[in-house]
């Protein structure tokens, strides 16, 4: 599987047959609506997207980006995520036939990718995703606070072997901070862990080196991904 970090909490996952875009923020809508400028240029022109599925964790505009959705020309792209996103998709011109509901506890398969939506404590129906492919298990926390409810949900996942954890670290606007991300990583004990949700907006970022330092004595492999670089999984992670 190939994994590319496209900024913020956005990723491209591909096995050569099926491609999933997760939380792609590829426009300047946050600057227009909230005054926060991108720190990196969008790595993909939305008009050129040919992914099979656009998967979103919640409806904040740096995760379910209306401008990106409107710009996608391919009519083959499906959209999957919590139910609160459907009105946004419909307003962007996406028919209900191209929408797949993925609320907490639900599972769907896209090619050889099996996707399970799990609890995230951020918006009313925000989710994280556990994605299985070819025996490899990835856990994307999505945006979430480290609250007792979230911690309880994590304890329910402890019997699942997480190969690669992708965890938010920015500590602002409803997300856990670096110290909490370190705690989560120790709780789950994945083979490898990757920090995200930094480096997009100067007003809402964090230094991933702090996460690396916090886990310096751990057994986990910590990978700070280069923006827009494609990695092979599991080879480049574990």
N, C-alpha and C positions, 0 to 999 in steps of 0.2 A: 504494500500500500504506500502511496505517496501522500505526504502531508505538507501543506504550505501555509504558513502564517501570513494572513493578508491584512493584519493590523487589528488593534483593539482586542476583541474576543473572536475575531473572524478567522476561519480556516477553510481551506479546500482539501477535501479527502478524495482520493481517486485510486481505483484498482485497475485502471485501463479500460474498464467496461462501464462502470458506474462512477459518476462524479457527484459529490455532495458539497454544496457551499453552506457553511454554518455561520450565521450572524454576519454576513458581509456588509460592511459600511464602506461604500465606494463613491459617495457624493460629498457635497459641502453643506448638506442640509442643517447640520448642527451649527455651523457658522451663521447661516442665514437666520435660523430661528433662535439660537441661544448665544451667538457671538463668539463661539469657541472655534479657533482655526485649526485645521489639520496640521500636524507636525510632519507628516509624510504624505507623499503623493499617492493617490489610489493606484494600486498595482494592476488593476483590471478595469477596462472600459465596460460598464454594464451592458452596453449594446452588443458586446462580443460574447457575453456569457452563453455557454452551451451546456451548462450543468444539467444533470437529470433532476436534482432536487435542491431547492433553497430551504434550508432548515433554520428556524429561528427559535430563540429561547424565550423571548418576551417582546413587547411592542415598543420599547424605547427606540428612538430613531437612529441610534448608533448600533442597533441590532436588527431591527426590522425597518430598513431604510426605504421610505416611500419613493424617493427619487431613484434609487437603484432599481426597485421593483418596476417602476414605470418605464425605465429605460431598456429593460430586457426585451429584446425583439423576438427571441425564440419562443414559439408557442408550445414547445415540448417540455419546458421547465415546470415541474410541480413545486408546490409550496406546502410546507408542513410545519406545524407548531401549535401552540395553545390556541384555544378558541377565540380569545380576545383579538387575535390578529386578523380574523376573517373580514371584519368591516374595513380595515385598512387595505387589505388586499383587493377587496371589491371596489373600493374607491379608486384604487390604482389601475383598475381595468382587468383584474384577474377574475375569471369566472369561478364559481363555486366548484365546478367540475375539476379544476386544477388544484383544489385545496384538499389537504389531508389533515384531519384533526389529530393532534398529538398532545393530549393533556396528561397530567401526572399519572403514572401507572400504566399508560398505554404503550404498546409496542407496534412497530411497523417494520417491514423489510423493504429495502430498496436494493435490488440486485442481491449481492452477497453481503450487504450491510444490514445488520439487525439493529434497530434503534429503539431504545427504551427511554421514555421521559420520566425523570425523577424530580423530587421536590427541590426547589430553590426558594429562598426567602428574600424576595426582592419586590415583585409585584403580586397582585392577587392570584395570578395563575402562571407565574414564571416557572420555568423548568431548567434542569440540567439534563444532559444526555449521557447514557451509557451506550456505547456503540461497539458491537462485536463484529469482527471480520476475520475469517480464517484462523480462529483460535486466539486472536489478539483482542484484548478488551481495553477500550479507551473510556475515560470518564471526563466529560467537560462539565465543570460545575455550573457554567453560566454565571450571571451576576447573582450574588447572594451574600447576605449577612451571615455571620457565624453566631446564630442564636440557639437557644435550647431546642427549639423545634427543628432547626436544621441539623443540629448535632444528633438529635434523636433519629432523624431520617438517615444520617450517615451510619449510625450503629446498625441499621437494618441492612446496610450494604457491606458490612465487614466480612461476610462470608463469600463475597464476590472477589475474585482475584483481579485487581486492577493492574494492568500492565503499564499504562501511561495515564497519568493524571494531568489535566489541563486546568489550572486554578487561577481565579482572579486575585489580584494583590493590591489594588489601588487604594483601598481603605476609605473611599469617599462615595457619597451619593448612593448609599445602600449596598456597598460591597465590603467584604471582609478585608482587614488590613494584612500586612506582611506576617506579623506574628501569628495571627489566626490562620493564615494560609499554611504556615509552618506546622502549626498544631494539627490541622486537617491532614496534612501530608504524613505526619507521624502516625495519626490514627489509622489511615488507610494503608500505609506501607506499600505504595505501588513500586514496581520495579524502576520506574522513571517518572519524573515530574517536570512540568513545564509551566512557568508563570505566564500570565497574560493580563490584559486590560491595563496597559500602560503604553506610553510613547505615542499616543494619538493626539491628546490635548494637553497643553502645558498646565492648565488649571486642574487637571484630573489624571495625574500620572504617578508613578513610583519608580524607584530604582530597583530593577530585578536582582541586582547584586546583593541587596539586603536579604532577599529570599534565599539566595545561594548560601550566604553566610550563615543564615539561621539553620541550615541543614548540613553544615559542613561536617558534622560528626555522625551523619546518618548513613545508612546503607544504600539509600536511593541514589540513582543517577539523576542529577539535575541538569536539564538542558535549557539554556536561554536561546531561543530560536532567532535566527536572523530574519528580519522582515523580508518577505517575498522570496525567500529561498525554499526550494523544495527538498524535503528530507524523505528518505526511505524508512519505513517502519516495518519491523522493529529494529533494523540494523543500525540506524543512526541515533537510536534512543537508548537501547538497552545493552 
